[in-house]
Amino acid sequence: MVYKLPLFEGYTVDVRLRQFRSIFNKKLEFVDFKSPKGEELLNKYINSLDPKSKEFKLLIKYL
């Protein structure tokens, strides 16, 4: 099954690998959920989700 990863604030959210990913100026950026920047992004992302959504349920499953 193909699953399209969600986008948040310019980052691709990979909950399975617990990372935010992005490409800025042809450079890849990986931000782990447990890093200071990752924790900030993760909190914003969680607060933006509907608790009934598939994205929220998947996120909770992998946290």
Secondary structure as GFF3:
##gff-version 3
##sequence-region A 1 63
A	DSSP	beta_strand	7	8	.	.	.	ID=ss1
A	DSSP	beta_strand	11	14	.	.	.	ID=ss2
A	DSSP	beta_strand	19	24	.	.	.	ID=ss3
A	DSSP	beta_strand	27	32	.	.	.	ID=ss4
A	DSSP	alpha_helix	36	48	.	.	.	ID=ss5
A	DSSP	alpha_helix	54	62	.	.	.	ID=ss6
###
